[in-house]
Amino acid sequence: MRKEIEIAMTPKQATEPSGWKSAFAHILHIQPGRIKHLNPLQKSVDARSNKVKIRLKAELFIDEQPTETLKNHRKKYPDVSRKIPVIVVGAGPAGLFAALTLIENGMKPILIERGKDVKARKFDIAQINRDHIVNPDSNYCFGEGGAGTYSDGKLYTRSTKRGNVNEILSVLVSHGADEDILIDSHPHIGTDKLPAIVGAMRQTILDAGGEIYFNRRITDIIVQNGKIKAVEDKGGNRYEAPAVILATGHSARDIYELLHRKGIALEAKSFALGVRAEHPQALIDSIQYHHSPRDPYLPAAPYSLVKQIEGRGVFSFCMCPGGIIVPAATEARQVVVNGMSNSRRNSPFANSGIVVQIDPSDIAHLSEYGPFAGLEFQRRIEEACWLAAGARQSAPAQRISDFTKGVTSSNLPECSYHPGIISAPLHEILPPFISGRLQEAFLQFDKNMKGYHTAEAVILGTESRTSSPIRIPRNAETLEHIGLQGLYPCGEGAGYSGGIVSSALDGVNCAQAVVKKYR
Ligand SMILES: Cc1cc2nc3c(=O)[nH]c(=O)nc-3n(C[C@H](O)[C@H](O)[C@H](O)COP(=O)(O)OP(=O)(O)OC[C@H]3O[C@@H](n4cnc5c(N)ncnc54)[C@H](O)[C@@H]3O)c2cc1C
């Protein structure tokens, strides 16, 4: 007999899979030996009551063995070395998954990445933290693995309609991610484990006969008779193919400028901007789990907050329990912050972006910049933060309680941000339509999470790269650019995804669209 059932267990029990059969057997009033196979389906934290529990849903085979093998199999990647080439620009989640999908379907990816391979990239990242120097081709956003590599590696997404999320997770598992991501309701990998997974994906592409080039920034697109013919890198190398998947991420501002120069249509879209808030993790644990210190078998507590303030959403974004805040600038003269954590999520801090939704109408004063108004808006605030922080990668910061009162902090609490923080009036640095909504939101968040609005918490400026302010428009069915045949705008930079999983899904979808037309 096959049965799907969910039970609640203590956090300790949940960490001991060898005891799961007994726990299910106990609930079903049967001998554990009658459960011939247990296939865990989903694990989630239930913190609604004072006694925090783990809910485990599983498929049980009672008195019978499963008829088919339940394990996820590694996909087959055939030799594509002599097949039709497809250019993929950008080796972030969208580009990597596009490349793997092309191989699966018998096409040869030529993956071109401006940054370094995932190992070499580490030195440039250390340099930002230590020496305040940003390499414009190799940083937290650029390089093999894209912006998702030196990140938290949170893998949850709301965009389940865009494709098969489980398939994305299975590919990650077959390249070294822990199998737990297949059942956790909030799966995450951690920045300590992501580089090896990205390296394994590279090896799969190379083993199948795909090509990968690092340190090659694409600087030109060659168009002939309304069709894309080739792309060229800064060293003058030319790459020809009938189709180009452009997955360059939302920080590749030079790519937007290139497309505009070439007369390739772009359009403005809404985006979000704000600050990154950091609290002591123990405080967040005590609010979310009703206890401090938390049960040692529970993960660092996450949170998710959203309010409507004067017609705009203000929401938490990319929340990193047990994480650190990192400098995510891609050029000199800008301070951009983001968050990440390692697999154990064991830092004493909890951080999250707190951002305000911005519509193109909010920045009408920049209309002279056309589709670039949002970029110009981001750029001005990022530069103001850089100046406020002493023209370094330090970040301007303020205690949350001072921010809501509109006063500069006389001192600051400890913070995880390695380049350091400097007290500054973020309520004045951010435009009033953003800072006013953030001030109100912090007060309202405290109603959902008592203690969230506190002098112990600090905010850093600026969280400006949550989403792209530009869309590269494409046909909804063919996914091809509306004006240029053979160009497939893909992933977050094209404005069609946000986050690792949805970008990976978009990569899969674009590759399938290319296969449909060009194989
Ligand atoms: C610090 C940090 C933490 C994050 N944490 C999470 C998280 O926990 N969970 C989550 O879901 N999301 C997270 N994100 C967001 C996530 O990383 C992005 O949504 C995702 O990486 C977007 O994927 P993409 O492939 O579309 O673009 P990207 O990842 O931005 O990749 C684009 C790639 O294109 C390359 N490129 C750009 N221009 C050129 C050019 N001219 N020529 C050649 N190559 C070029 C870049 O170097 C880059 O490697 C985080 C982001 C950051 C910065």
The ligand as an SDF file (V2000), in Angstrom:
LIG
                    3D

 53 58  0  0  0  0  0  0  0  0999 V2000
   25.3910   38.8410   -2.9350 C   0  0  0  0  0  0  0  0  0  0  0  0
   24.1720   38.3000   -3.6300 C   0  0  0  0  0  0  0  0  0  0  0  0
   23.3790   37.3630   -2.9650 C   0  0  0  0  0  0  0  0  0  0  0  0
   22.2640   36.8140   -3.5930 C   0  0  0  0  0  0  0  0  0  0  0  0
   21.5640   35.8300   -2.9470 N   0  0  0  0  0  0  0  0  0  0  0  0
   20.5650   35.1880   -3.5910 C   0  0  0  0  0  0  0  0  0  0  0  0
   19.9240   34.0680   -2.9980 C   0  0  0  0  0  0  0  0  0  0  0  0
   20.2470   33.6410   -1.9050 O   0  0  0  0  0  0  0  0  0  0  0  0
   18.9040   33.4780   -3.6810 N   0  0  0  0  0  0  0  0  0  0  0  0
   18.5110   33.9180   -4.9180 C   0  0  0  0  0  0  0  0  0  0  0  0
   17.5820   33.3420   -5.4900 O   0  0  0  0  0  0  0  0  0  0  0  0
   19.1110   34.9760   -5.4920 N   0  0  0  0  0  0  0  0  0  0  0  0
   20.1340   35.6060   -4.8750 C   0  0  0  0  0  0  0  0  0  0  0  0
   20.7690   36.6580   -5.4840 N   0  0  0  0  0  0  0  0  0  0  0  0
   20.2810   37.0770   -6.8030 C   0  0  0  0  0  0  0  0  0  0  0  0
   20.7360   36.0750   -7.8680 C   0  0  0  0  0  0  0  0  0  0  0  0
   22.0880   35.8750   -7.7430 O   0  0  0  0  0  0  0  0  0  0  0  0
   20.3620   36.5800   -9.2520 C   0  0  0  0  0  0  0  0  0  0  0  0
   18.9660   36.7360   -9.2910 O   0  0  0  0  0  0  0  0  0  0  0  0
   20.7700   35.5830  -10.3330 C   0  0  0  0  0  0  0  0  0  0  0  0
   22.1370   35.2980  -10.2540 O   0  0  0  0  0  0  0  0  0  0  0  0
   20.4530   36.1350  -11.7270 C   0  0  0  0  0  0  0  0  0  0  0  0
   20.8560   35.2030  -12.6720 O   0  0  0  0  0  0  0  0  0  0  0  0
   21.2550   35.5810  -14.1590 P   0  0  0  0  0  0  0  0  0  0  0  0
   21.9220   34.3920  -14.7200 O   0  0  0  0  0  0  0  0  0  0  0  0
   20.0630   36.1330  -14.8540 O   0  0  0  0  0  0  0  0  0  0  0  0
   22.2900   36.7840  -14.0400 O   0  0  0  0  0  0  0  0  0  0  0  0
   23.6760   36.8890  -13.2730 P   0  0  0  0  0  0  0  0  0  0  0  0
   23.7650   35.9050  -12.1810 O   0  0  0  0  0  0  0  0  0  0  0  0
   23.8180   38.3210  -12.9250 O   0  0  0  0  0  0  0  0  0  0  0  0
   24.7540   36.4630  -14.3430 O   0  0  0  0  0  0  0  0  0  0  0  0
   25.1110   37.2700  -15.4210 C   0  0  0  0  0  0  0  0  0  0  0  0
   26.5030   36.8850  -15.8830 C   0  0  0  0  0  0  0  0  0  0  0  0
   26.7810   37.5780  -17.0970 O   0  0  0  0  0  0  0  0  0  0  0  0
   28.1160   38.0250  -17.0960 C   0  0  0  0  0  0  0  0  0  0  0  0
   28.2330   39.1770  -17.9880 N   0  0  0  0  0  0  0  0  0  0  0  0
   27.7370   40.4230  -17.8030 C   0  0  0  0  0  0  0  0  0  0  0  0
   28.0540   41.2240  -18.8360 N   0  0  0  0  0  0  0  0  0  0  0  0
   28.7650   40.4610  -19.7030 C   0  0  0  0  0  0  0  0  0  0  0  0
   29.3860   40.7400  -20.9510 C   0  0  0  0  0  0  0  0  0  0  0  0
   29.3280   41.9530  -21.4970 N   0  0  0  0  0  0  0  0  0  0  0  0
   30.0840   39.7300  -21.5720 N   0  0  0  0  0  0  0  0  0  0  0  0
   30.1660   38.4960  -21.0020 C   0  0  0  0  0  0  0  0  0  0  0  0
   29.5880   38.1910  -19.8040 N   0  0  0  0  0  0  0  0  0  0  0  0
   28.8930   39.1590  -19.1770 C   0  0  0  0  0  0  0  0  0  0  0  0
   28.3660   38.3870  -15.6390 C   0  0  0  0  0  0  0  0  0  0  0  0
   29.7360   38.3910  -15.3360 O   0  0  0  0  0  0  0  0  0  0  0  0
   27.5930   37.2950  -14.9130 C   0  0  0  0  0  0  0  0  0  0  0  0
   28.4000   36.1930  -14.6090 O   0  0  0  0  0  0  0  0  0  0  0  0
   21.8960   37.2380   -4.8920 C   0  0  0  0  0  0  0  0  0  0  0  0
   22.6660   38.2120   -5.5520 C   0  0  0  0  0  0  0  0  0  0  0  0
   23.7990   38.7260   -4.9320 C   0  0  0  0  0  0  0  0  0  0  0  0
   24.6270   39.7600   -5.6570 C   0  0  0  0  0  0  0  0  0  0  0  0
  1  2  1  0
  2  3  1  0
  2 52  2  0
  3  4  2  0
  4  5  1  0
  4 50  1  0
  5  6  2  0
  6  7  1  0
  6 13  1  0
  7  8  2  0
  7  9  1  0
  9 10  1  0
 10 11  2  0
 10 12  1  0
 12 13  2  0
 13 14  1  0
 14 15  1  0
 14 50  1  0
 15 16  1  0
 16 17  1  0
 16 18  1  0
 18 19  1  0
 18 20  1  0
 20 21  1  0
 20 22  1  0
 22 23  1  0
 23 24  1  0
 24 25  2  0
 24 26  1  0
 24 27  1  0
 27 28  1  0
 28 29  2  0
 28 30  1  0
 28 31  1  0
 31 32  1  0
 32 33  1  0
 33 34  1  0
 33 48  1  0
 34 35  1  0
 35 36  1  0
 35 46  1  0
 36 37  1  0
 36 45  1  0
 37 38  2  0
 38 39  1  0
 39 40  1  0
 39 45  2  0
 40 41  1  0
 40 42  2  0
 42 43  1  0
 43 44  2  0
 44 45  1  0
 46 47  1  0
 46 48  1  0
 48 49  1  0
 50 51  2  0
 51 52  1  0
 52 53  1  0
M  END
$$$$
